[in-house]
């Protein structure tokens, strides 16, 4: 029986009117409008920053691939060539020549 009375209180017209009036007052408040505008501006800036960061990452990545990767490959090739020469010299019995490039 008491549960029915609780339901009647929630559906009472005066309380619903008070709740809707309070909700409308809060929604129309300048603080809420300012917060919404600030959130919208922050979202816009975040999207722009993310887009420009993506462009910067693309530029940095392609520059790395074009300039640095061939350099690394060439340095590795040179090191392999030096190791091969050192190995051939040691097989032929010549004293190993220590390079000064380390």
PDB file as gemmi writes it, atoms N, CA and C in Angstrom:
CRYST1    1.000    1.000    1.000  90.00  90.00  90.00 P 1                      
ATOM      1  N   UNK A   1       0.809  -1.173   0.000  1.00  0.00           N  
ATOM      2  CA  UNK A   1       0.000   0.000   0.000  1.00  0.00           C  
ATOM      3  C   UNK A   1       0.868   1.260   0.000  1.00  0.00           C  
ATOM      4  N   UNK A   2       1.970   1.243   0.758  1.00  0.00           N  
ATOM      5  CA  UNK A   2       2.835   2.422   0.812  1.00  0.00           C  
ATOM      6  C   UNK A   2       3.563   2.638  -0.511  1.00  0.00           C  
ATOM      7  N   UNK A   3       3.805   1.550  -1.271  1.00  0.00           N  
ATOM      8  CA  UNK A   3       4.475   1.715  -2.565  1.00  0.00           C  
ATOM      9  C   UNK A   3       3.559   2.452  -3.543  1.00  0.00           C  
ATOM     10  N   UNK A   4       2.249   2.267  -3.453  1.00  0.00           N  
ATOM     11  CA  UNK A   4       1.315   2.997  -4.310  1.00  0.00           C  
ATOM     12  C   UNK A   4       1.318   4.482  -3.968  1.00  0.00           C  
ATOM     13  N   UNK A   5       1.441   4.784  -2.710  1.00  0.00           N  
ATOM     14  CA  UNK A   5       1.445   6.186  -2.306  1.00  0.00           C  
ATOM     15  C   UNK A   5       2.718   6.880  -2.818  1.00  0.00           C  
ATOM     16  N   UNK A   6       3.846   6.158  -2.833  1.00  0.00           N  
ATOM     17  CA  UNK A   6       5.089   6.726  -3.356  1.00  0.00           C  
ATOM     18  C   UNK A   6       4.966   7.043  -4.836  1.00  0.00           C  
ATOM     19  N   UNK A   7       4.296   6.177  -5.577  1.00  0.00           N  
ATOM     20  CA  UNK A   7       4.103   6.409  -6.999  1.00  0.00           C  
ATOM     21  C   UNK A   7       3.212   7.616  -7.222  1.00  0.00           C  
ATOM     22  N   UNK A   8       2.203   7.775  -6.395  1.00  0.00           N  
ATOM     23  CA  UNK A   8       1.304   8.909  -6.544  1.00  0.00           C  
ATOM     24  C   UNK A   8       2.053  10.213  -6.294  1.00  0.00           C  
ATOM     25  N   UNK A   9       2.991  10.198  -5.390  1.00  0.00           N  
ATOM     26  CA  UNK A   9       3.733  11.418  -5.096  1.00  0.00           C  
ATOM     27  C   UNK A   9       4.612  11.816  -6.287  1.00  0.00           C  
ATOM     28  N   UNK A  10       5.200  10.842  -6.963  1.00  0.00           N  
ATOM     29  CA  UNK A  10       6.070  11.148  -8.087  1.00  0.00           C  
ATOM     30  C   UNK A  10       5.288  11.687  -9.274  1.00  0.00           C  
ATOM     31  N   UNK A  11       4.062  11.250  -9.440  1.00  0.00           N  
ATOM     32  CA  UNK A  11       3.275  11.692 -10.576  1.00  0.00           C  
ATOM     33  C   UNK A  11       2.389  12.882 -10.245  1.00  0.00           C  
ATOM     34  N   UNK A  12       2.529  13.420  -9.070  1.00  0.00           N  
ATOM     35  CA  UNK A  12       1.740  14.576  -8.686  1.00  0.00           C  
ATOM     36  C   UNK A  12       2.120  15.764  -9.575  1.00  0.00           C  
ATOM     37  N   UNK A  13       1.143  16.482 -10.088  1.00  0.00           N  
ATOM     38  CA  UNK A  13       1.357  17.549 -11.052  1.00  0.00           C  
ATOM     39  C   UNK A  13       2.211  18.693 -10.525  1.00  0.00           C  
ATOM     40  N   UNK A  14       2.105  19.024  -9.273  1.00  0.00           N  
ATOM     41  CA  UNK A  14       2.858  20.158  -8.751  1.00  0.00           C  
ATOM     42  C   UNK A  14       4.354  19.848  -8.683  1.00  0.00           C  
ATOM     43  N   UNK A  15       4.710  18.621  -8.343  1.00  0.00           N  
ATOM     44  CA  UNK A  15       6.130  18.262  -8.268  1.00  0.00           C  
ATOM     45  C   UNK A  15       6.737  18.157  -9.659  1.00  0.00           C  
ATOM     46  N   UNK A  16       6.004  17.628 -10.623  1.00  0.00           N  
ATOM     47  CA  UNK A  16       6.512  17.529 -11.988  1.00  0.00           C  
ATOM     48  C   UNK A  16       6.698  18.923 -12.562  1.00  0.00           C  
ATOM     49  N   UNK A  17       5.770  19.807 -12.302  1.00  0.00           N  
ATOM     50  CA  UNK A  17       5.899  21.183 -12.762  1.00  0.00           C  
ATOM     51  C   UNK A  17       7.109  21.873 -12.143  1.00  0.00           C  
ATOM     52  N   UNK A  18       7.364  21.613 -10.884  1.00  0.00           N  
ATOM     53  CA  UNK A  18       8.505  22.190 -10.198  1.00  0.00           C  
ATOM     54  C   UNK A  18       9.808  21.641 -10.796  1.00  0.00           C  
ATOM     55  N   UNK A  19       9.842  20.342 -11.068  1.00  0.00           N  
ATOM     56  CA  UNK A  19      11.024  19.718 -11.640  1.00  0.00           C  
ATOM     57  C   UNK A  19      11.306  20.249 -13.052  1.00  0.00           C  
ATOM     58  N   UNK A  20      10.278  20.368 -13.861  1.00  0.00           N  
ATOM     59  CA  UNK A  20      10.482  20.884 -15.220  1.00  0.00           C  
ATOM     60  C   UNK A  20      10.881  22.356 -15.184  1.00  0.00           C  
ATOM     61  N   UNK A  21      10.324  23.124 -14.263  1.00  0.00           N  
ATOM     62  CA  UNK A  21      10.687  24.529 -14.141  1.00  0.00           C  
ATOM     63  C   UNK A  21      12.144  24.672 -13.708  1.00  0.00           C  
ATOM     64  N   UNK A  22      12.575  23.839 -12.760  1.00  0.00           N  
ATOM     65  CA  UNK A  22      13.954  23.862 -12.294  1.00  0.00           C  
ATOM     66  C   UNK A  22      14.905  23.450 -13.419  1.00  0.00           C  
ATOM     67  N   UNK A  23      14.546  22.420 -14.159  1.00  0.00           N  
ATOM     68  CA  UNK A  23      15.370  21.955 -15.278  1.00  0.00           C  
ATOM     69  C   UNK A  23      15.483  23.033 -16.347  1.00  0.00           C  
ATOM     70  N   UNK A  24      14.384  23.669 -16.672  1.00  0.00           N  
ATOM     71  CA  UNK A  24      14.389  24.728 -17.678  1.00  0.00           C  
ATOM     72  C   UNK A  24      15.222  25.913 -17.201  1.00  0.00           C  
ATOM     73  N   UNK A  25      15.114  26.259 -15.924  1.00  0.00           N  
ATOM     74  CA  UNK A  25      15.881  27.375 -15.380  1.00  0.00           C  
ATOM     75  C   UNK A  25      17.380  27.098 -15.447  1.00  0.00           C  
ATOM     76  N   UNK A  26      17.769  25.879 -15.104  1.00  0.00           N  
ATOM     77  CA  UNK A  26      19.183  25.508 -15.155  1.00  0.00           C  
ATOM     78  C   UNK A  26      19.661  25.470 -16.599  1.00  0.00           C  
ATOM     79  N   UNK A  27      18.855  24.932 -17.503  1.00  0.00           N  
ATOM     80  CA  UNK A  27      19.248  24.832 -18.910  1.00  0.00           C  
ATOM     81  C   UNK A  27      19.386  26.202 -19.562  1.00  0.00           C  
ATOM     82  N   UNK A  28      18.583  27.156 -19.150  1.00  0.00           N  
ATOM     83  CA  UNK A  28      18.627  28.491 -19.735  1.00  0.00           C  
ATOM     84  C   UNK A  28      19.622  29.412 -19.031  1.00  0.00           C  
ATOM     85  N   UNK A  29      20.327  28.910 -18.060  1.00  0.00           N  
ATOM     86  CA  UNK A  29      21.244  29.741 -17.292  1.00  0.00           C  
ATOM     87  C   UNK A  29      22.453  30.150 -18.139  1.00  0.00           C  
ATOM     88  N   UNK A  30      22.987  31.335 -17.922  1.00  0.00           N  
ATOM     89  CA  UNK A  30      24.156  31.791 -18.693  1.00  0.00           C  
ATOM     90  C   UNK A  30      25.402  30.939 -18.423  1.00  0.00           C  
ATOM     91  N   UNK A  31      25.478  30.361 -17.260  1.00  0.00           N  
ATOM     92  CA  UNK A  31      26.618  29.496 -16.946  1.00  0.00           C  
ATOM     93  C   UNK A  31      26.599  28.261 -17.828  1.00  0.00           C  
ATOM     94  N   UNK A  32      25.440  27.669 -18.024  1.00  0.00           N  
ATOM     95  CA  UNK A  32      25.320  26.486 -18.882  1.00  0.00           C  
ATOM     96  C   UNK A  32      25.639  26.862 -20.329  1.00  0.00           C  
ATOM     97  N   UNK A  33      25.144  28.002 -20.774  1.00  0.00           N  
ATOM     98  CA  UNK A  33      25.422  28.444 -22.144  1.00  0.00           C  
ATOM     99  C   UNK A  33      26.916  28.683 -22.333  1.00  0.00           C  
ATOM    100  N   UNK A  34      27.563  29.318 -21.357  1.00  0.00           N  
ATOM    101  CA  UNK A  34      28.996  29.562 -21.425  1.00  0.00           C  
ATOM    102  C   UNK A  34      29.772  28.236 -21.443  1.00  0.00           C  
ATOM    103  N   UNK A  35      29.344  27.287 -20.619  1.00  0.00           N  
ATOM    104  CA  UNK A  35      30.010  25.983 -20.559  1.00  0.00           C  
ATOM    105  C   UNK A  35      29.862  25.240 -21.884  1.00  0.00           C  
ATOM    106  N   UNK A  36      28.666  25.299 -22.471  1.00  0.00           N  
ATOM    107  CA  UNK A  36      28.459  24.650 -23.767  1.00  0.00           C  
ATOM    108  C   UNK A  36      29.322  25.291 -24.845  1.00  0.00           C  
ATOM    109  N   UNK A  37      29.393  26.604 -24.842  1.00  0.00           N  
ATOM    110  CA  UNK A  37      30.198  27.311 -25.836  1.00  0.00           C  
ATOM    111  C   UNK A  37      31.684  26.986 -25.649  1.00  0.00           C  
ATOM    112  N   UNK A  38      32.132  26.938 -24.409  1.00  0.00           N  
ATOM    113  CA  UNK A  38      33.527  26.609 -24.122  1.00  0.00           C  
ATOM    114  C   UNK A  38      33.851  25.180 -24.543  1.00  0.00           C  
ATOM    115  N   UNK A  39      32.939  24.256 -24.273  1.00  0.00           N  
ATOM    116  CA  UNK A  39      33.143  22.867 -24.676  1.00  0.00           C  
ATOM    117  C   UNK A  39      33.185  22.751 -26.194  1.00  0.00           C  
ATOM    118  N   UNK A  40      32.324  23.499 -26.863  1.00  0.00           N  
ATOM    119  CA  UNK A  40      32.316  23.489 -28.321  1.00  0.00           C  
ATOM    120  C   UNK A  40      33.622  24.047 -28.876  1.00  0.00           C  
ATOM    121  N   UNK A  41      34.106  25.139 -28.303  1.00  0.00           N  
ATOM    122  CA  UNK A  41      35.379  25.724 -28.734  1.00  0.00           C  
ATOM    123  C   UNK A  41      36.540  24.772 -28.477  1.00  0.00           C  
ATOM    124  N   UNK A  42      36.521  24.104 -27.334  1.00  0.00           N  
ATOM    125  CA  UNK A  42      37.590  23.163 -27.008  1.00  0.00           C  
ATOM    126  C   UNK A  42      37.578  21.984 -27.979  1.00  0.00           C  
ATOM    127  N   UNK A  43      36.398  21.534 -28.361  1.00  0.00           N  
ATOM    128  CA  UNK A  43      36.289  20.444 -29.323  1.00  0.00           C  
ATOM    129  C   UNK A  43      36.834  20.876 -30.678  1.00  0.00           C  
ATOM    130  N   UNK A  44      36.505  22.076 -31.090  1.00  0.00           N  
ATOM    131  CA  UNK A  44      36.988  22.598 -32.372  1.00  0.00           C  
ATOM    132  C   UNK A  44      38.512  22.690 -32.384  1.00  0.00           C  
ATOM    133  N   UNK A  45      39.071  23.231 -31.326  1.00  0.00           N  
ATOM    134  CA  UNK A  45      40.528  23.363 -31.235  1.00  0.00           C  
ATOM    135  C   UNK A  45      41.182  21.986 -31.201  1.00  0.00           C  
ATOM    136  N   UNK A  46      40.598  21.057 -30.483  1.00  0.00           N  
ATOM    137  CA  UNK A  46      41.153  19.703 -30.400  1.00  0.00           C  
ATOM    138  C   UNK A  46      41.163  19.033 -31.766  1.00  0.00           C  
ATOM    139  N   UNK A  47      40.085  19.200 -32.523  1.00  0.00           N  
ATOM    140  CA  UNK A  47      40.031  18.610 -33.865  1.00  0.00           C  
ATOM    141  C   UNK A  47      41.085  19.223 -34.769  1.00  0.00           C  
ATOM    142  N   UNK A  48      41.228  20.560 -34.711  1.00  0.00           N  
ATOM    143  CA  UNK A  48      42.232  21.231 -35.532  1.00  0.00           C  
ATOM    144  C   UNK A  48      43.641  20.778 -35.147  1.00  0.00           C  
ATOM    145  N   UNK A  49      43.892  20.681 -33.841  1.00  0.00           N  
ATOM    146  CA  UNK A  49      45.197  20.259 -33.360  1.00  0.00           C  
ATOM    147  C   UNK A  49      45.502  18.829 -33.777  1.00  0.00           C  
ATOM    148  N   UNK A  50      44.507  17.964 -33.677  1.00  0.00           N  
ATOM    149  CA  UNK A  50      44.686  16.569 -34.072  1.00  0.00           C  
ATOM    150  C   UNK A  50      44.966  16.468 -35.557  1.00  0.00           C  
ATOM    151  N   UNK A  51      44.249  17.263 -36.347  1.00  0.00           N  
ATOM    152  CA  UNK A  51      44.456  17.240 -37.801  1.00  0.00           C  
ATOM    153  C   UNK A  51      45.854  17.754 -38.144  1.00  0.00           C  
ATOM    154  N   UNK A  52      46.283  18.860 -37.522  1.00  0.00           N  
ATOM    155  CA  UNK A  52      47.613  19.402 -37.820  1.00  0.00           C  
ATOM    156  C   UNK A  52      48.710  18.496 -37.275  1.00  0.00           C  
ATOM    157  N   UNK A  53      48.466  17.835 -36.149  1.00  0.00           N  
ATOM    158  CA  UNK A  53      49.435  16.887 -35.612  1.00  0.00           C  
ATOM    159  C   UNK A  53      49.582  15.702 -36.553  1.00  0.00           C  
ATOM    160  N   UNK A  54      48.482  15.265 -37.133  1.00  0.00           N  
ATOM    161  CA  UNK A  54      48.542  14.177 -38.107  1.00  0.00           C  
ATOM    162  C   UNK A  54      49.339  14.574 -39.336  1.00  0.00           C  
ATOM    163  N   UNK A  55      49.152  15.808 -39.794  1.00  0.00           N  
ATOM    164  CA  UNK A  55      49.921  16.292 -40.943  1.00  0.00           C  
ATOM    165  C   UNK A  55      51.402  16.365 -40.595  1.00  0.00           C  
ATOM    166  N   UNK A  56      51.714  16.864 -39.406  1.00  0.00           N  
ATOM    167  CA  UNK A  56      53.116  16.962 -38.985  1.00  0.00           C  
ATOM    168  C   UNK A  56      53.742  15.569 -38.864  1.00  0.00           C  
ATOM    169  N   UNK A  57      52.979  14.613 -38.356  1.00  0.00           N  
ATOM    170  CA  UNK A  57      53.495  13.248 -38.244  1.00  0.00           C  
ATOM    171  C   UNK A  57      53.742  12.649 -39.627  1.00  0.00           C  
ATOM    172  N   UNK A  58      52.866  12.934 -40.574  1.00  0.00           N  
ATOM    173  CA  UNK A  58      53.055  12.450 -41.939  1.00  0.00           C  
ATOM    174  C   UNK A  58      54.321  13.054 -42.549  1.00  0.00           C  
ATOM    175  N   UNK A  59      54.524  14.344 -42.374  1.00  0.00           N  
ATOM    176  CA  UNK A  59      55.708  15.008 -42.916  1.00  0.00           C  
ATOM    177  C   UNK A  59      56.977  14.448 -42.275  1.00  0.00           C  
ATOM    178  N   UNK A  60      56.961  14.294 -40.954  1.00  0.00           N  
ATOM    179  CA  UNK A  60      58.137  13.768 -40.259  1.00  0.00           C  
ATOM    180  C   UNK A  60      58.420  12.326 -40.686  1.00  0.00           C  
ATOM    181  N   UNK A  61      57.370  11.524 -40.820  1.00  0.00           N  
ATOM    182  CA  UNK A  61      57.558  10.126 -41.213  1.00  0.00           C  
ATOM    183  C   UNK A  61      58.110   9.979 -42.613  1.00  0.00           C  
ATOM    184  N   UNK A  62      57.566  10.710 -43.555  1.00  0.00           N  
ATOM    185  CA  UNK A  62      58.055  10.602 -44.934  1.00  0.00           C  
ATOM    186  C   UNK A  62      59.463  11.182 -45.056  1.00  0.00           C  
ATOM    187  N   UNK A  63      59.749  12.253 -44.330  1.00  0.00           N  
ATOM    188  CA  UNK A  63      61.104  12.810 -44.351  1.00  0.00           C  
ATOM    189  C   UNK A  63      62.100  11.799 -43.789  1.00  0.00           C  
ATOM    190  N   UNK A  64      61.720  11.127 -42.716  1.00  0.00           N  
ATOM    191  CA  UNK A  64      62.577  10.097 -42.121  1.00  0.00           C  
ATOM    192  C   UNK A  64      62.829   8.979 -43.125  1.00  0.00           C  
ATOM    193  N   UNK A  65      61.771   8.541 -43.802  1.00  0.00           N  
ATOM    194  CA  UNK A  65      61.939   7.458 -44.771  1.00  0.00           C  
ATOM    195  C   UNK A  65      62.825   7.868 -45.938  1.00  0.00           C  
ATOM    196  N   UNK A  66      62.702   9.088 -46.399  1.00  0.00           N  
ATOM    197  CA  UNK A  66      63.448   9.529 -47.575  1.00  0.00           C  
ATOM    198  C   UNK A  66      64.901   9.859 -47.235  1.00  0.00           C  
ATOM    199  N   UNK A  67      65.159  10.457 -46.083  1.00  0.00           N  
ATOM    200  CA  UNK A  67      66.506  10.921 -45.770  1.00  0.00           C  
ATOM    201  C   UNK A  67      67.295   9.994 -44.848  1.00  0.00           C  
ATOM    202  N   UNK A  68      66.678   9.464 -43.827  1.00  0.00           N  
ATOM    203  CA  UNK A  68      67.424   8.746 -42.790  1.00  0.00           C  
ATOM    204  C   UNK A  68      67.567   7.259 -43.100  1.00  0.00           C  
ATOM    205  N   UNK A  69      66.532   6.611 -43.607  1.00  0.00           N  
ATOM    206  CA  UNK A  69      66.600   5.171 -43.857  1.00  0.00           C  
ATOM    207  C   UNK A  69      67.690   4.827 -44.871  1.00  0.00           C  
ATOM    208  N   UNK A  70      67.822   5.532 -46.001  1.00  0.00           N  
ATOM    209  CA  UNK A  70      68.939   5.205 -46.905  1.00  0.00           C  
ATOM    210  C   UNK A  70      70.305   5.396 -46.242  1.00  0.00           C  
ATOM    211  N   UNK A  71      70.436   6.389 -45.381  1.00  0.00           N  
ATOM    212  CA  UNK A  71      71.689   6.600 -44.661  1.00  0.00           C  
ATOM    213  C   UNK A  71      71.996   5.415 -43.753  1.00  0.00           C  
ATOM    214  N   UNK A  72      70.996   4.942 -43.042  1.00  0.00           N  
ATOM    215  CA  UNK A  72      71.187   3.779 -42.162  1.00  0.00           C  
ATOM    216  C   UNK A  72      71.569   2.552 -42.981  1.00  0.00           C  
ATOM    217  N   UNK A  73      70.911   2.347 -44.109  1.00  0.00           N  
ATOM    218  CA  UNK A  73      71.224   1.197 -44.966  1.00  0.00           C  
ATOM    219  C   UNK A  73      72.661   1.298 -45.473  1.00  0.00           C  
ATOM    220  N   UNK A  74      73.080   2.470 -45.899  1.00  0.00           N  
ATOM    221  CA  UNK A  74      74.445   2.653 -46.407  1.00  0.00           C  
ATOM    222  C   UNK A  74      75.475   2.437 -45.307  1.00  0.00           C  
ATOM    223  N   UNK A  75      75.205   2.921 -44.115  1.00  0.00           N  
ATOM    224  CA  UNK A  75      76.134   2.706 -42.995  1.00  0.00           C  
ATOM    225  C   UNK A  75      76.250   1.226 -42.666  1.00  0.00           C  
ATOM    226  N   UNK A  76      75.149   0.514 -42.703  1.00  0.00           N  
ATOM    227  CA  UNK A  76      75.168  -0.924 -42.444  1.00  0.00           C  
ATOM    228  C   UNK A  76      75.948  -1.649 -43.542  1.00  0.00           C  
ATOM    229  N   UNK A  77      75.737  -1.254 -44.781  1.00  0.00           N  
ATOM    230  CA  UNK A  77      76.457  -1.859 -45.903  1.00  0.00           C  
ATOM    231  C   UNK A  77      77.965  -1.625 -45.758  1.00  0.00           C  
ATOM    232  N   UNK A  78      78.367  -0.416 -45.367  1.00  0.00           N  
ATOM    233  CA  UNK A  78      79.783  -0.099 -45.164  1.00  0.00           C  
ATOM    234  C   UNK A  78      80.378  -0.935 -44.035  1.00  0.00           C  
ATOM    235  N   UNK A  79      79.617  -1.098 -42.958  1.00  0.00           N  
ATOM    236  CA  UNK A  79      80.094  -1.912 -41.836  1.00  0.00           C  
ATOM    237  C   UNK A  79      80.265  -3.372 -42.260  1.00  0.00           C  
ATOM    238  N   UNK A  80      79.328  -3.895 -43.024  1.00  0.00           N  
ATOM    239  CA  UNK A  80      79.450  -5.275 -43.522  1.00  0.00           C  
ATOM    240  C   UNK A  80      80.667  -5.418 -44.434  1.00  0.00           C  
ATOM    241  N   UNK A  81      80.936  -4.422 -45.273  1.00  0.00           N  
ATOM    242  CA  UNK A  81      82.089  -4.457 -46.163  1.00  0.00           C  
ATOM    243  C   UNK A  81      83.386  -4.443 -45.352  1.00  0.00           C  
ATOM    244  N   UNK A  82      83.441  -3.613 -44.306  1.00  0.00           N  
ATOM    245  CA  UNK A  82      84.633  -3.564 -43.451  1.00  0.00           C  
ATOM    246  C   UNK A  82      84.839  -4.886 -42.727  1.00  0.00           C  
ATOM    247  N   UNK A  83      83.756  -5.481 -42.238  1.00  0.00           N  
ATOM    248  CA  UNK A  83      83.859  -6.781 -41.571  1.00  0.00           C  
ATOM    249  C   UNK A  83      84.344  -7.859 -42.534  1.00  0.00           C  
ATOM    250  N   UNK A  84      83.851  -7.823 -43.775  1.00  0.00           N  
ATOM    251  CA  UNK A  84      84.269  -8.796 -44.779  1.00  0.00           C  
ATOM    252  C   UNK A  84      85.753  -8.636 -45.106  1.00  0.00           C  
ATOM    253  N   UNK A  85      86.228  -7.406 -45.258  1.00  0.00           N  
ATOM    254  CA  UNK A  85      87.648  -7.171 -45.506  1.00  0.00           C  
ATOM    255  C   UNK A  85      88.501  -7.675 -44.344  1.00  0.00           C  
ATOM    256  N   UNK A  86      88.064  -7.405 -43.124  1.00  0.00           N  
ATOM    257  CA  UNK A  86      88.793  -7.856 -41.936  1.00  0.00           C  
ATOM    258  C   UNK A  86      88.855  -9.373 -41.892  1.00  0.00           C  
ATOM    259  N   UNK A  87      87.745 -10.024 -42.217  1.00  0.00           N  
ATOM    260  CA  UNK A  87      87.703 -11.482 -42.224  1.00  0.00           C  
ATOM    261  C   UNK A  87      88.627 -12.051 -43.308  1.00  0.00           C  
ATOM    262  N   UNK A  88      88.627 -11.461 -44.491  1.00  0.00           N  
ATOM    263  CA  UNK A  88      89.498 -11.930 -45.568  1.00  0.00           C  
ATOM    264  C   UNK A  88      90.967 -11.736 -45.209  1.00  0.00           C  
ATOM    265  N   UNK A  89      91.289 -10.629 -44.571  1.00  0.00           N  
ATOM    266  CA  UNK A  89      92.679 -10.393 -44.167  1.00  0.00           C  
ATOM    267  C   UNK A  89      93.126 -11.406 -43.128  1.00  0.00           C  
ATOM    268  N   UNK A  90      92.223 -11.748 -42.195  1.00  0.00           N  
ATOM    269  CA  UNK A  90      92.602 -12.717 -41.172  1.00  0.00           C  
ATOM    270  C   UNK A  90      92.738 -14.114 -41.767  1.00  0.00           C  
ATOM    271  N   UNK A  91      91.979 -14.467 -42.792  1.00  0.00           N  
ATOM    272  CA  UNK A  91      92.109 -15.766 -43.447  1.00  0.00           C  
ATOM    273  C   UNK A  91      93.403 -15.854 -44.251  1.00  0.00           C  
ATOM    274  N   UNK A  92      93.839 -14.755 -44.818  1.00  0.00           N  
ATOM    275  CA  UNK A  92      95.063 -14.747 -45.617  1.00  0.00           C  
ATOM    276  C   UNK A  92      96.313 -14.653 -44.743  1.00  0.00           C  
ATOM    277  N   UNK A  93      96.171 -14.442 -43.482  1.00  0.00           N  
ATOM    278  CA  UNK A  93      97.300 -14.424 -42.579  1.00  0.00           C  
ATOM    279  C   UNK A  93      97.897 -13.057 -42.337  1.00  0.00           C  
ATOM    280  N   UNK A  94      97.368 -12.032 -42.958  1.00  0.00           N  
ATOM    281  CA  UNK A  94      97.876 -10.690 -42.723  1.00  0.00           C  
ATOM    282  C   UNK A  94      97.397 -10.188 -41.379  1.00  0.00           C  
ATOM    283  N   UNK A  95      98.217  -9.376 -40.713  1.00  0.00           N  
ATOM    284  CA  UNK A  95      97.774  -8.850 -39.432  1.00  0.00           C  
ATOM    285  C   UNK A  95      96.558  -7.928 -39.622  1.00  0.00           C  
ATOM    286  N   UNK A  96      95.565  -8.039 -38.755  1.00  0.00           N  
ATOM    287  CA  UNK A  96      94.363  -7.215 -38.926  1.00  0.00           C  
ATOM    288  C   UNK A  96      94.669  -5.732 -38.709  1.00  0.00           C  
ATOM    289  N   UNK A  97      94.100  -4.926 -39.575  1.00  0.00           N  
ATOM    290  CA  UNK A  97      94.276  -3.476 -39.469  1.00  0.00           C  
ATOM    291  C   UNK A  97      93.053  -2.920 -38.747  1.00  0.00           C  
ATOM    292  N   UNK A  98      93.302  -2.273 -37.648  1.00  0.00           N  
ATOM    293  CA  UNK A  98      92.216  -1.702 -36.868  1.00  0.00           C  
ATOM    294  C   UNK A  98      91.879  -0.331 -37.471  1.00  0.00           C  
ATOM    295  N   UNK A  99      90.628  -0.164 -37.854  1.00  0.00           N  
ATOM    296  CA  UNK A  99      90.244   1.108 -38.437  1.00  0.00           C  
ATOM    297  C   UNK A  99      89.998   2.130 -37.336  1.00  0.00           C  
ATOM    298  N   UNK A 100      90.213   3.375 -37.656  1.00  0.00           N  
ATOM    299  CA  UNK A 100      90.067   4.461 -36.665  1.00  0.00           C  
ATOM    300  C   UNK A 100      88.663   5.052 -36.689  1.00  0.00           C  
ATOM    301  N   UNK A 101      87.713   4.414 -37.390  1.00  0.00           N  
ATOM    302  CA  UNK A 101      86.368   4.979 -37.531  1.00  0.00           C  
ATOM    303  C   UNK A 101      85.397   4.523 -36.464  1.00  0.00           C  
ATOM    304  N   UNK A 102      85.768   3.826 -35.496  1.00  0.00           N  
ATOM    305  CA  UNK A 102      84.828   3.353 -34.483  1.00  0.00           C  
ATOM    306  C   UNK A 102      84.498   4.491 -33.589  1.00  0.00           C  
TER     307      UNK A 102                                                      
END                                                                             
